[in-house]
């Protein structure tokens, strides 16, 4: 895999896109969530998409203009602090909205797991640079495993694809030299564990 391919994969599976991808999977998983009214699905997707993707993305030009970050790569872990803090607040807001709107518990727990993952990423950034891509993909993988057991639905193919994509993105991050191996592995495992614990025990 060349650097161009690695960059493309990193963009396609950007951490901010993963909550929306996860919700789309859950709403088309063959579980009870698939039978939600169309209007309810649309509202859930709108809330998640705007709160966890569109709004965080709109802050990027501001961060660059204010020289809070040099570029979207945020190569220095200190550059990540303010963007990750803002993203954490927006994720908390998303979870709050879903609870207030009466979204199914599985959906709310999925976003809660993503929120806790982002908060952990923010806190870790004070000392270390952990892969946000891998934490997001680990979180998605862990969530799919947990939901599969909790709802008694077969998500085997989604889980396998999620693991394969995790491997591709992990390799891409190493190829681009944006992370070291331990940052990739720790990120993925942290994401998996957070999702499993939140969805199983909350």
C-alpha positions as CSV (number, residue, x, y, z in Angstrom):
1,X,0.0,0.0,0.0
2,X,1.3,3.4,-1.0
3,X,1.0,6.6,0.9
4,X,-1.7,7.9,-1.4
5,X,-3.9,4.8,-0.7
6,X,-3.1,5.1,3.0
7,X,-4.3,8.8,3.0
8,X,-7.5,7.8,1.1
9,X,-8.4,5.1,3.6
10,X,-7.7,7.4,6.5
11,X,-10.1,10.0,5.1
12,X,-12.8,7.4,4.2
13,X,-12.8,6.1,7.8
14,X,-12.1,9.3,9.6
15,X,-13.0,9.0,13.3
16,X,-15.7,11.7,13.0
17,X,-17.6,9.5,10.4
18,X,-17.6,6.4,12.5
19,X,-20.6,7.2,14.8
20,X,-22.8,7.9,11.8
21,X,-21.6,4.7,10.1
22,X,-22.3,2.7,13.3
23,X,-25.8,4.1,13.6
24,X,-26.5,3.2,10.0
25,X,-25.4,-0.3,10.7
26,X,-27.5,-0.6,13.8
27,X,-30.6,0.7,12.0
28,X,-30.1,-1.9,9.3
29,X,-28.9,-4.8,11.4
30,X,-32.0,-7.0,11.3
31,X,-32.7,-6.3,14.9
32,X,-35.7,-4.5,16.5
33,X,-33.9,-1.2,15.7
34,X,-34.6,-1.8,12.0
35,X,-38.3,-1.6,12.6
36,X,-38.2,1.9,14.0
37,X,-40.4,4.4,12.1
38,X,-38.7,6.1,9.2
39,X,-39.1,9.5,10.8
40,X,-37.5,8.3,14.0
41,X,-34.5,6.9,12.0
42,X,-34.2,10.2,10.1
43,X,-34.1,12.2,13.3
44,X,-31.6,9.9,15.0
45,X,-29.3,10.1,11.9
46,X,-29.7,13.8,11.7
47,X,-28.8,14.4,15.4
48,X,-25.8,12.0,15.2
49,X,-24.5,13.3,11.9
50,X,-24.7,16.9,12.8
51,X,-23.4,16.6,16.3
52,X,-20.5,14.1,15.8
53,X,-19.5,15.0,12.2
54,X,-20.7,18.3,10.7
55,X,-20.3,20.5,13.8
56,X,-16.8,19.2,14.8
57,X,-15.7,19.6,11.2
58,X,-16.8,23.2,11.0
59,X,-14.4,24.1,13.8
60,X,-11.4,22.9,11.8
61,X,-10.9,26.1,9.7
62,X,-11.3,28.2,12.8
63,X,-8.6,26.1,14.6
64,X,-6.2,26.5,11.7
65,X,-6.9,30.2,11.3
66,X,-6.3,30.8,15.1
67,X,-3.2,28.7,14.8
68,X,-4.5,26.2,17.4
69,X,-3.5,23.5,15.0
70,X,-1.1,23.6,12.0
71,X,-3.1,21.2,9.8
72,X,-5.8,18.6,10.0
73,X,-3.2,15.9,10.9
74,X,-2.7,17.5,14.4
75,X,0.7,15.8,14.6
76,X,1.6,17.2,18.0
77,X,-0.5,15.8,20.9
78,X,-0.7,19.3,22.4
79,X,-2.5,20.5,19.2
80,X,-5.1,17.9,19.9
81,X,-6.3,19.2,23.2
82,X,-8.7,22.0,22.2
83,X,-10.1,20.1,19.2
84,X,-10.7,17.0,21.2
85,X,-12.2,19.0,24.1
86,X,-14.7,20.7,21.7
87,X,-15.5,17.3,20.1
88,X,-16.1,15.8,23.5
89,X,-18.6,18.6,24.4
90,X,-20.4,18.0,21.1
91,X,-20.6,14.3,21.7
92,X,-22.0,14.9,25.2
93,X,-24.6,17.2,23.6
94,X,-25.5,14.4,21.1
95,X,-26.0,11.9,23.8
96,X,-28.1,14.3,25.8
97,X,-30.3,15.0,22.8
98,X,-30.8,11.3,22.0
99,X,-31.9,10.6,25.6
100,X,-34.2,13.6,25.6
101,X,-35.8,12.5,22.3
102,X,-36.4,9.0,23.7
103,X,-34.0,7.2,21.4
104,X,-33.7,3.4,21.9
105,X,-31.3,2.5,24.8
106,X,-29.0,0.7,22.4
107,X,-28.6,3.8,20.2
108,X,-28.0,6.0,23.3
109,X,-25.4,3.6,24.7
110,X,-23.6,3.4,21.4
111,X,-23.2,7.2,21.4
112,X,-22.3,7.2,25.1
113,X,-19.5,4.7,24.4
114,X,-18.3,7.0,21.6
115,X,-18.5,10.0,23.9
116,X,-16.5,8.3,26.7
117,X,-13.9,7.2,24.1
118,X,-13.4,10.8,22.9
119,X,-13.1,12.0,26.5
120,X,-10.5,9.4,27.2
121,X,-8.7,10.4,24.0
122,X,-8.8,14.0,25.2
123,X,-7.3,13.1,28.6
124,X,-4.6,10.9,27.1
125,X,-3.6,13.7,24.8
126,X,-2.1,15.6,27.8
127,X,0.7,13.0,27.9
128,X,0.5,10.7,24.9
129,X,-0.6,10.7,21.3
130,X,-2.9,7.7,20.8
131,X,-4.5,6.9,17.4
132,X,-8.0,8.5,17.2
133,X,-8.7,6.4,14.1
134,X,-8.0,3.2,15.9
135,X,-9.9,4.2,19.0
136,X,-12.9,4.9,16.8
137,X,-12.7,1.7,14.9
138,X,-12.0,-0.3,18.1
139,X,-15.1,1.4,19.6
140,X,-17.2,0.4,16.5
141,X,-16.0,-3.2,16.6
142,X,-16.6,-3.5,20.3
143,X,-20.1,-2.0,19.9
144,X,-21.1,-4.4,17.2
145,X,-19.9,-7.3,19.3
146,X,-21.8,-6.1,22.3
147,X,-25.0,-5.3,20.4
148,X,-24.9,-8.7,18.7
149,X,-25.0,-10.4,22.1
150,X,-27.5,-7.9,23.8
151,X,-30.0,-8.0,21.0
152,X,-29.4,-11.5,19.9
153,X,-28.8,-10.6,16.3
154,X,-26.1,-11.9,13.9
155,X,-23.7,-9.1,13.1
156,X,-20.9,-11.4,12.1
157,X,-20.3,-9.9,8.7
158,X,-20.3,-6.4,10.0
159,X,-17.9,-7.4,12.8
160,X,-15.5,-9.1,10.4
161,X,-15.5,-6.1,8.0
162,X,-14.9,-3.8,11.0
163,X,-11.9,-5.9,12.0
164,X,-10.5,-6.0,8.5
165,X,-10.9,-2.2,8.1
166,X,-9.2,-1.7,11.5
167,X,-6.2,-3.7,10.2
168,X,-6.1,-1.6,7.0
169,X,-6.4,1.7,8.8
170,X,-3.8,0.6,11.4
171,X,-1.4,-0.2,8.6
172,X,-2.2,3.1,6.9
173,X,-1.4,5.1,10.0
174,X,1.9,3.3,10.4
175,X,2.6,3.7,6.7
176,X,2.0,7.5,7.0
177,X,4.2,7.5,10.1
178,X,1.6,9.4,12.0
179,X,1.7,6.8,14.9
180,X,3.9,4.2,16.4
181,X,2.8,0.6,16.8
182,X,1.8,0.8,20.4
183,X,-0.3,3.9,19.7
184,X,-2.2,1.9,17.2
185,X,-2.7,-1.2,19.3
186,X,-3.6,0.7,22.5
187,X,-6.0,2.9,20.7
188,X,-7.9,0.0,19.2
189,X,-8.0,-2.1,22.4
190,X,-9.2,1.0,24.4
191,X,-12.0,1.6,21.9
192,X,-13.1,-2.1,22.1
193,X,-13.1,-2.3,25.9
194,X,-15.0,1.0,26.4
195,X,-17.8,0.0,24.0
196,X,-18.1,-3.5,25.5
197,X,-18.3,-2.2,29.0
198,X,-20.7,0.6,28.3
199,X,-23.2,-1.4,26.2
200,X,-23.0,-4.5,28.5
201,X,-23.0,-2.8,31.9
202,X,-24.7,0.6,31.7
